[in-house]
Amino acid sequence: MILNKKKKSKYEYDNYIYTKGEWTKYFLIGIGLSSMVGFLFYKSVWAVILLFPFGFVFVEYQRKILCQKRKWMFNQQFRQGILCLSSALNAGYSIENAFLEASHDLLLMYGKEADIIREFQWMNQQLALNKNIEDILMELAERTQVEDVESFAEIVQTAKRTGGDLIKVIKQTEKNIGEKIEVQRELETLISAKKLETNIMSVVPLGIIGYMWFSSPGFLDCLYHNFLGCVIMTVILFVYIGAYLVGQKITDIKL
C-alpha cells in the first residue's frame, strides 16, 4: 500500500502506532543492546555514545515485527469472519444483513477491541450507504495489505460481475484460507525450534567475549584502543550483524 504524506493512522496495517509506554520500552531495550555491543566490541564510552541512535533503529525494527503479527492475527480473524458470513448467508440473510449478523458473532469471539470487529462495523456502515460490497472489500484489501483479503475481494468482485454463486464462492474461499492458515501454523511449529536455536546462537558471540573478559583479563586488550584493533572489531561486528539478519531471514518462512 502506498501511503500519502498525511499523518499515519493506527488503522493502516503497514503501520503500528506505539503507546508512550511501548515506545519507551523498546527504545530502552535498543539503548541497552547498543550499549552492551559498544562496550564489548570497543570497550569505550565513546562507542556507546556513537551507537546511541541504534535505540531508534530498534524501535522501527520492532514496529515492523508488530505489523507482521497484527496482519497474521487479522488474517485468522478474517477467516473466521468469512465463516460467520457464510453461515448467515446459508440461513437466508441478504448480503447486508449477513455482514451485520457476522459482526454480532465475531463480537462474542474476539471482543470489541479486535481489528476484525472494527472492520466489519466499518463495512456495515458502508453497506448502509448503499456502496457495492466488492468496492468495500477492495478498499479493505488495499488498507490491510493482507494477501487473503485481497484474494477474497477479487473473487467476490468477479462473482458479482459474472453472476456467480456468491454463497458457494464464500464457502470455497473460507476453506482455502483455512487450509493455508493451517499449513502456516504447521510450518511455524516445525521451525520454532530452529528459531530458538538461531536466537541462542545470536547471543553466543557476545557471551564468548564477555567470558574471555572475566576468565582471561587482558587477553583482548590488544583489540581495544588502537586503530587496527578497532578495524578488526568493526569487521567482526558487521559479520555478526549480517549473520543475525541472515538467520532471521532463513527462519522467516511464509507461504
Short mmCIF file of the C-alpha atoms (twelve columns), coordinates in Angstrom:
data_MODEL
# 
_entry.id   MODEL 
# 
loop_
_atom_site.group_PDB 
_atom_site.id 
_atom_site.type_symbol 
_atom_site.label_atom_id 
_atom_site.label_alt_id 
_atom_site.label_comp_id 
_atom_site.label_asym_id 
_atom_site.label_seq_id 
_atom_site.Cartn_x 
_atom_site.Cartn_y 
_atom_site.Cartn_z 
_atom_site.pdbx_PDB_model_num 
ATOM 1   C CA . MET A 1   0.000   0.000   0.000   1 
ATOM 2   C CA . ILE A 2   1.330   3.438   -0.947  1 
ATOM 3   C CA . LEU A 3   0.811   5.814   1.936   1 
ATOM 4   C CA . ASN A 4   0.279   9.518   1.373   1 
ATOM 5   C CA . LYS A 5   2.011   12.276  3.294   1 
ATOM 6   C CA . LYS A 6   -0.748  12.650  5.844   1 
ATOM 7   C CA . LYS A 7   -0.204  11.676  9.445   1 
ATOM 8   C CA . LYS A 8   -0.153  7.924   9.766   1 
ATOM 9   C CA . SER A 9   -3.229  6.294   11.227  1 
ATOM 10  C CA . LYS A 10  -3.472  3.329   13.566  1 
ATOM 11  C CA . TYR A 11  -5.936  1.861   11.049  1 
ATOM 12  C CA . GLU A 12  -3.163  1.398   8.473   1 
ATOM 13  C CA . TYR A 13  -1.927  -2.162  8.806   1 
ATOM 14  C CA . ASP A 14  1.516   -1.300  7.452   1 
ATOM 15  C CA . ASN A 15  1.938   0.997   10.419  1 
ATOM 16  C CA . TYR A 16  1.927   0.422   14.172  1 
ATOM 17  C CA . ILE A 17  1.281   3.337   16.498  1 
ATOM 18  C CA . TYR A 18  3.131   2.886   19.777  1 
ATOM 19  C CA . THR A 19  1.777   3.959   23.095  1 
ATOM 20  C CA . LYS A 20  4.228   6.074   25.104  1 
ATOM 21  C CA . GLY A 21  4.951   3.101   27.332  1 
ATOM 22  C CA . GLU A 22  5.638   0.765   24.404  1 
ATOM 23  C CA . TRP A 23  7.886   3.270   22.644  1 
ATOM 24  C CA . THR A 24  9.871   3.895   25.815  1 
ATOM 25  C CA . LYS A 25  10.226  0.157   26.491  1 
ATOM 26  C CA . TYR A 26  11.581  -0.697  23.041  1 
ATOM 27  C CA . PHE A 27  13.805  2.388   22.962  1 
ATOM 28  C CA . LEU A 28  15.384  1.442   26.282  1 
ATOM 29  C CA . ILE A 29  15.885  -2.134  25.073  1 
ATOM 30  C CA . GLY A 30  17.583  -0.783  21.959  1 
ATOM 31  C CA . ILE A 31  19.791  1.509   24.039  1 
ATOM 32  C CA . GLY A 32  20.679  -1.390  26.331  1 
ATOM 33  C CA . LEU A 33  21.672  -3.618  23.410  1 
ATOM 34  C CA . SER A 34  23.699  -0.888  21.698  1 
ATOM 35  C CA . SER A 35  25.480  -0.057  24.966  1 
ATOM 36  C CA . MET A 36  26.364  -3.700  25.554  1 
ATOM 37  C CA . VAL A 37  27.653  -4.126  21.985  1 
ATOM 38  C CA . GLY A 38  29.576  -0.852  22.106  1 
ATOM 39  C CA . PHE A 39  31.293  -1.777  25.343  1 
ATOM 40  C CA . LEU A 40  32.026  -5.400  24.436  1 
ATOM 41  C CA . PHE A 41  33.389  -4.645  20.973  1 
ATOM 42  C CA . TYR A 42  35.162  -1.363  21.674  1 
ATOM 43  C CA . LYS A 43  35.439  -1.025  25.460  1 
ATOM 44  C CA . SER A 44  34.786  2.678   25.046  1 
ATOM 45  C CA . VAL A 45  32.212  5.145   26.330  1 
ATOM 46  C CA . TRP A 46  32.511  6.986   23.009  1 
ATOM 47  C CA . ALA A 47  31.455  3.853   21.147  1 
ATOM 48  C CA . VAL A 48  28.408  3.575   23.398  1 
ATOM 49  C CA . ILE A 49  27.530  7.201   22.637  1 
ATOM 50  C CA . LEU A 50  28.040  6.740   18.872  1 
ATOM 51  C CA . LEU A 51  25.782  3.661   18.904  1 
ATOM 52  C CA . PHE A 52  23.071  5.538   20.804  1 
ATOM 53  C CA . PRO A 53  20.949  6.080   17.624  1 
ATOM 54  C CA . PHE A 54  20.537  2.299   17.453  1 
ATOM 55  C CA . GLY A 55  17.772  2.776   20.009  1 
ATOM 56  C CA . PHE A 56  15.676  4.455   17.319  1 
ATOM 57  C CA . VAL A 57  16.606  1.783   14.766  1 
ATOM 58  C CA . PHE A 58  15.451  -0.923  17.173  1 
ATOM 59  C CA . VAL A 59  12.128  0.874   17.692  1 
ATOM 60  C CA . GLU A 60  11.483  0.856   13.922  1 
ATOM 61  C CA . TYR A 61  12.644  -2.760  13.600  1 
ATOM 62  C CA . GLN A 62  10.243  -3.798  16.339  1 
ATOM 63  C CA . ARG A 63  7.463   -1.805  14.648  1 
ATOM 64  C CA . LYS A 64  7.797   -3.996  11.543  1 
ATOM 65  C CA . ILE A 65  7.593   -7.147  13.656  1 
ATOM 66  C CA . LEU A 66  4.444   -5.894  15.392  1 
ATOM 67  C CA . CYS A 67  2.902   -5.028  11.995  1 
ATOM 68  C CA . GLN A 68  3.521   -8.587  10.801  1 
ATOM 69  C CA . LYS A 69  1.965   -10.021 13.960  1 
ATOM 70  C CA . ARG A 70  -1.055  -7.754  13.574  1 
ATOM 71  C CA . LYS A 71  -1.575  -8.843  9.968   1 
ATOM 72  C CA . TRP A 72  -1.244  -12.513 10.913  1 
ATOM 73  C CA . MET A 73  -3.785  -12.110 13.693  1 
ATOM 74  C CA . PHE A 74  -6.175  -10.224 11.408  1 
ATOM 75  C CA . ASN A 75  -5.833  -12.918 8.748   1 
ATOM 76  C CA . GLN A 76  -7.002  -15.561 11.212  1 
ATOM 77  C CA . GLN A 77  -9.847  -13.336 12.385  1 
ATOM 78  C CA . PHE A 78  -10.854 -12.631 8.791   1 
ATOM 79  C CA . ARG A 79  -11.057 -16.343 8.053   1 
ATOM 80  C CA . GLN A 80  -13.466 -16.712 10.972  1 
ATOM 81  C CA . GLY A 81  -15.381 -13.680 9.694   1 
ATOM 82  C CA . ILE A 82  -15.888 -15.339 6.300   1 
ATOM 83  C CA . LEU A 83  -17.103 -18.485 8.065   1 
ATOM 84  C CA . CYS A 84  -19.664 -16.470 10.040  1 
ATOM 85  C CA . LEU A 85  -20.678 -14.664 6.854   1 
ATOM 86  C CA . SER A 86  -21.163 -17.947 5.037   1 
ATOM 87  C CA . SER A 87  -23.336 -19.305 7.859   1 
ATOM 88  C CA . ALA A 88  -25.512 -16.190 7.797   1 
ATOM 89  C CA . LEU A 89  -25.963 -16.401 4.018   1 
ATOM 90  C CA . ASN A 90  -26.896 -20.086 4.325   1 
ATOM 91  C CA . ALA A 91  -29.518 -19.100 6.880   1 
ATOM 92  C CA . GLY A 92  -31.172 -16.924 4.244   1 
ATOM 93  C CA . TYR A 93  -29.878 -13.466 5.187   1 
ATOM 94  C CA . SER A 94  -29.218 -10.897 2.479   1 
ATOM 95  C CA . ILE A 95  -25.592 -9.857  1.994   1 
ATOM 96  C CA . GLU A 96  -26.153 -6.662  4.030   1 
ATOM 97  C CA . ASN A 97  -27.816 -8.472  6.930   1 
ATOM 98  C CA . ALA A 98  -25.286 -11.305 6.702   1 
ATOM 99  C CA . PHE A 99  -22.442 -8.874  7.449   1 
ATOM 100 C CA . LEU A 100 -24.426 -7.469  10.363  1 
ATOM 101 C CA . GLU A 101 -25.103 -10.952 11.755  1 
ATOM 102 C CA . ALA A 102 -21.470 -11.951 11.296  1 
ATOM 103 C CA . SER A 103 -20.428 -8.854  13.271  1 
ATOM 104 C CA . HIS A 104 -22.509 -10.000 16.234  1 
ATOM 105 C CA . ASP A 105 -20.926 -13.471 16.159  1 
ATOM 106 C CA . LEU A 106 -17.408 -12.069 15.871  1 
ATOM 107 C CA . LEU A 107 -18.033 -9.688  18.758  1 
ATOM 108 C CA . LEU A 108 -18.711 -12.652 21.019  1 
ATOM 109 C CA . MET A 109 -15.494 -14.364 19.854  1 
ATOM 110 C CA . TYR A 110 -12.976 -11.531 19.903  1 
ATOM 111 C CA . GLY A 111 -14.401 -8.612  21.883  1 
ATOM 112 C CA . LYS A 112 -14.968 -5.047  20.735  1 
ATOM 113 C CA . GLU A 113 -11.247 -4.108  20.613  1 
ATOM 114 C CA . ALA A 114 -10.343 -6.602  17.859  1 
ATOM 115 C CA . ASP A 115 -9.436  -5.284  14.412  1 
ATOM 116 C CA . ILE A 116 -11.951 -7.588  12.735  1 
ATOM 117 C CA . ILE A 117 -14.805 -6.057  14.752  1 
ATOM 118 C CA . ARG A 118 -13.847 -2.536  13.722  1 
ATOM 119 C CA . GLU A 119 -13.536 -3.567  10.087  1 
ATOM 120 C CA . PHE A 120 -16.890 -5.374  9.989   1 
ATOM 121 C CA . GLN A 121 -18.552 -2.400  11.653  1 
ATOM 122 C CA . TRP A 122 -16.995 -0.147  9.039   1 
ATOM 123 C CA . MET A 123 -18.235 -2.439  6.224   1 
ATOM 124 C CA . ASN A 124 -21.732 -2.403  7.720   1 
ATOM 125 C CA . GLN A 125 -21.668 1.408   7.685   1 
ATOM 126 C CA . GLN A 126 -20.572 1.425   4.049   1 
ATOM 127 C CA . LEU A 127 -23.310 -1.062  3.104   1 
ATOM 128 C CA . ALA A 128 -25.858 1.167   4.856   1 
ATOM 129 C CA . LEU A 129 -24.731 3.940   2.483   1 
ATOM 130 C CA . ASN A 130 -25.580 1.625   -0.455  1 
ATOM 131 C CA . LYS A 131 -21.992 1.107   -1.547  1 
ATOM 132 C CA . ASN A 132 -21.136 -2.004  -3.541  1 
ATOM 133 C CA . ILE A 133 -19.767 -4.872  -1.472  1 
ATOM 134 C CA . GLU A 134 -16.997 -5.534  -3.975  1 
ATOM 135 C CA . ASP A 135 -15.788 -1.921  -3.725  1 
ATOM 136 C CA . ILE A 136 -15.871 -2.088  0.070   1 
ATOM 137 C CA . LEU A 137 -13.832 -5.293  0.118   1 
ATOM 138 C CA . MET A 138 -11.307 -3.887  -2.347  1 
ATOM 139 C CA . GLU A 139 -10.840 -0.852  -0.113  1 
ATOM 140 C CA . LEU A 140 -10.359 -3.143  2.881   1 
ATOM 141 C CA . ALA A 141 -7.796  -5.185  0.945   1 
ATOM 142 C CA . GLU A 142 -5.896  -2.047  -0.052  1 
ATOM 143 C CA . ARG A 143 -5.724  -0.827  3.529   1 
ATOM 144 C CA . THR A 144 -4.792  -4.127  5.193   1 
ATOM 145 C CA . GLN A 145 -2.394  -5.414  2.514   1 
ATOM 146 C CA . VAL A 146 -3.243  -8.962  3.627   1 
ATOM 147 C CA . GLU A 147 -2.984  -11.409 0.734   1 
ATOM 148 C CA . ASP A 148 -6.032  -13.487 1.682   1 
ATOM 149 C CA . VAL A 149 -8.204  -10.371 1.996   1 
ATOM 150 C CA . GLU A 150 -7.038  -9.222  -1.433  1 
ATOM 151 C CA . SER A 151 -7.838  -12.638 -2.923  1 
ATOM 152 C CA . PHE A 152 -11.290 -12.692 -1.330  1 
ATOM 153 C CA . ALA A 153 -12.057 -9.194  -2.593  1 
ATOM 154 C CA . GLU A 154 -11.044 -10.113 -6.147  1 
ATOM 155 C CA . ILE A 155 -13.084 -13.340 -6.067  1 
ATOM 156 C CA . VAL A 156 -16.214 -11.547 -4.806  1 
ATOM 157 C CA . GLN A 157 -15.727 -8.829  -7.408  1 
ATOM 158 C CA . THR A 158 -15.506 -11.436 -10.184 1 
ATOM 159 C CA . ALA A 159 -18.514 -13.365 -8.830  1 
ATOM 160 C CA . LYS A 160 -20.661 -10.231 -8.682  1 
ATOM 161 C CA . ARG A 161 -19.736 -9.221  -12.226 1 
ATOM 162 C CA . THR A 162 -20.308 -12.670 -13.735 1 
ATOM 163 C CA . GLY A 163 -23.390 -13.524 -11.670 1 
ATOM 164 C CA . GLY A 164 -21.718 -16.438 -9.876  1 
ATOM 165 C CA . ASP A 165 -22.992 -18.219 -6.777  1 
ATOM 166 C CA . LEU A 166 -21.780 -15.868 -4.036  1 
ATOM 167 C CA . ILE A 167 -22.512 -18.290 -1.187  1 
ATOM 168 C CA . LYS A 168 -20.529 -21.066 -2.867  1 
ATOM 169 C CA . VAL A 169 -17.679 -18.662 -3.597  1 
ATOM 170 C CA . ILE A 170 -17.519 -17.508 0.028   1 
ATOM 171 C CA . LYS A 171 -17.564 -21.108 1.295   1 
ATOM 172 C CA . GLN A 172 -14.732 -22.170 -1.003  1 
ATOM 173 C CA . THR A 173 -12.688 -19.092 -0.146  1 
ATOM 174 C CA . GLU A 174 -13.064 -19.731 3.587   1 
ATOM 175 C CA . LYS A 175 -11.918 -23.330 3.039   1 
ATOM 176 C CA . ASN A 176 -8.862  -22.219 1.049   1 
ATOM 177 C CA . ILE A 177 -7.864  -19.587 3.600   1 
ATOM 178 C CA . GLY A 178 -8.341  -22.091 6.426   1 
ATOM 179 C CA . GLU A 179 -6.084  -24.648 4.733   1 
ATOM 180 C CA . LYS A 180 -3.417  -22.027 4.119   1 
ATOM 181 C CA . ILE A 181 -3.503  -20.876 7.750   1 
ATOM 182 C CA . GLU A 182 -3.200  -24.469 8.991   1 
ATOM 183 C CA . VAL A 183 -0.184  -25.082 6.765   1 
ATOM 184 C CA . GLN A 184 1.400   -21.853 8.030   1 
ATOM 185 C CA . ARG A 185 0.800   -22.951 11.623  1 
ATOM 186 C CA . GLU A 186 2.434   -26.305 10.921  1 
ATOM 187 C CA . LEU A 187 5.420   -24.510 9.418   1 
ATOM 188 C CA . GLU A 188 5.676   -22.281 12.491  1 
ATOM 189 C CA . THR A 189 5.636   -25.361 14.709  1 
ATOM 190 C CA . LEU A 190 8.316   -27.109 12.658  1 
ATOM 191 C CA . ILE A 191 10.713  -24.162 12.591  1 
ATOM 192 C CA . SER A 192 10.050  -22.884 16.132  1 
ATOM 193 C CA . ALA A 193 12.985  -24.949 17.439  1 
ATOM 194 C CA . LYS A 194 15.248  -23.561 14.706  1 
ATOM 195 C CA . LYS A 195 14.173  -20.028 15.575  1 
ATOM 196 C CA . LEU A 196 15.084  -20.668 19.200  1 
ATOM 197 C CA . GLU A 197 18.464  -22.064 18.145  1 
ATOM 198 C CA . THR A 198 19.066  -19.006 15.956  1 
ATOM 199 C CA . ASN A 199 18.274  -16.643 18.812  1 
ATOM 200 C CA . ILE A 200 20.563  -18.552 21.171  1 
ATOM 201 C CA . MET A 201 23.395  -18.574 18.622  1 
ATOM 202 C CA . SER A 202 22.945  -14.818 18.201  1 
ATOM 203 C CA . VAL A 203 23.809  -14.338 21.870  1 
ATOM 204 C CA . VAL A 204 26.752  -16.766 21.930  1 
ATOM 205 C CA . PRO A 205 29.365  -14.416 20.337  1 
ATOM 206 C CA . LEU A 206 28.608  -11.724 22.915  1 
ATOM 207 C CA . GLY A 207 28.782  -14.333 25.663  1 
ATOM 208 C CA . ILE A 208 32.175  -15.547 24.414  1 
ATOM 209 C CA . ILE A 209 33.628  -12.039 24.503  1 
ATOM 210 C CA . GLY A 210 32.203  -11.442 27.976  1 
ATOM 211 C CA . TYR A 211 33.535  -14.804 29.178  1 
ATOM 212 C CA . MET A 212 37.034  -14.020 27.911  1 
ATOM 213 C CA . TRP A 213 36.911  -10.672 29.701  1 
ATOM 214 C CA . PHE A 214 36.297  -12.338 33.052  1 
ATOM 215 C CA . SER A 215 38.248  -15.570 32.601  1 
ATOM 216 C CA . SER A 216 41.342  -14.069 30.948  1 
ATOM 217 C CA . PRO A 217 41.621  -10.381 31.895  1 
ATOM 218 C CA . GLY A 218 43.882  -8.515  29.497  1 
ATOM 219 C CA . PHE A 219 43.771  -11.198 26.782  1 
ATOM 220 C CA . LEU A 220 41.719  -8.990  24.450  1 
ATOM 221 C CA . ASP A 221 43.415  -5.709  25.330  1 
ATOM 222 C CA . CYS A 222 45.298  -5.752  22.020  1 
ATOM 223 C CA . LEU A 223 41.952  -5.276  20.219  1 
ATOM 224 C CA . TYR A 224 40.983  -2.150  22.143  1 
ATOM 225 C CA . HIS A 225 42.078  1.481   21.997  1 
ATOM 226 C CA . ASN A 226 44.159  1.143   18.830  1 
ATOM 227 C CA . PHE A 227 43.384  1.608   15.137  1 
ATOM 228 C CA . LEU A 228 43.996  -1.964  13.954  1 
ATOM 229 C CA . GLY A 229 42.013  -3.464  16.820  1 
ATOM 230 C CA . CYS A 230 39.141  -1.076  16.118  1 
ATOM 231 C CA . VAL A 231 39.093  -2.128  12.455  1 
ATOM 232 C CA . ILE A 232 39.125  -5.829  13.345  1 
ATOM 233 C CA . MET A 233 36.326  -5.469  15.899  1 
ATOM 234 C CA . THR A 234 34.275  -3.386  13.439  1 
ATOM 235 C CA . VAL A 235 34.591  -6.087  10.768  1 
ATOM 236 C CA . ILE A 236 33.594  -8.730  13.326  1 
ATOM 237 C CA . LEU A 237 30.613  -6.598  14.383  1 
ATOM 238 C CA . PHE A 238 29.364  -6.268  10.801  1 
ATOM 239 C CA . VAL A 239 29.805  -10.005 10.230  1 
ATOM 240 C CA . TYR A 240 27.871  -10.643 13.440  1 
ATOM 241 C CA . ILE A 241 25.019  -8.329  12.400  1 
ATOM 242 C CA . GLY A 242 24.941  -9.867  8.915   1 
ATOM 243 C CA . ALA A 243 24.813  -13.400 10.326  1 
ATOM 244 C CA . TYR A 244 21.961  -12.396 12.632  1 
ATOM 245 C CA . LEU A 245 19.923  -10.883 9.784   1 
ATOM 246 C CA . VAL A 246 20.534  -13.904 7.550   1 
ATOM 247 C CA . GLY A 247 19.447  -16.233 10.349  1 
ATOM 248 C CA . GLN A 248 16.237  -14.256 10.859  1 
ATOM 249 C CA . LYS A 249 15.556  -14.279 7.116   1 
ATOM 250 C CA . ILE A 250 16.067  -18.042 6.811   1 
ATOM 251 C CA . THR A 251 13.642  -18.816 9.654   1 
ATOM 252 C CA . ASP A 252 11.020  -16.343 8.395   1 
ATOM 253 C CA . ILE A 253 9.142   -18.750 6.122   1 
ATOM 254 C CA . LYS A 254 5.828   -17.625 4.642   1 
ATOM 255 C CA . LEU A 255 3.513   -19.170 2.096   1 
# 
